[in-house]
Amino acid sequence: MKQINSITGYHAHVYFDADGLELARSLCQRAAELFGVKMGRVHEKAVGPHPMWSCQLGATPDQFAQLLPWLALNRQDLVVFAHPETGNELEDHRDHGIWLGTGLALDLTVFG
C-alpha cells in the first residue's frame, strides 16, 4: 500500500444553489473570520470538478482541525466537500475526500 506522508493544506468547498447563495457566503465569511482560513471567490457556476456553485476555503492542517468540526455543525443544509492537498489533485479529490452532507459526483476528467 502506497503511503502518503505530506499534506500541505486542505480545501473545503461549500456547495450551494441560487437559494443557498447568501447562506453559503455568510458561512464562508464567518469561517474566514473565526479561523483565519482563506476564502476564495463565490462561484455562481460549476467550476473545475465541482458539480454545483461553490466557494473554497483554504486551510492549513492546524486550521482544518478546527474548521471541519465547525462546518459539520454550522453548514445547515449546505453540502461541503473537503480534501487534503498532497500534490496529486486526482487522488486528493477521488480518494481522500470528506463529505459533509450527501456526496455528489465530481467531474474528475478535469484532471486528465
Secondary structure, 3 states (H helix, E strand, C coil): CCCCCCCCEEEEEEEECHHHHHHHHHHHHHHHHHHCCEEEEEECCCCCCCCCEEEEEEECHHHHHHHHHHHHHHCCCCEEEEEEECCCHHHHHHCCCEEECCCCCCCHHHHC
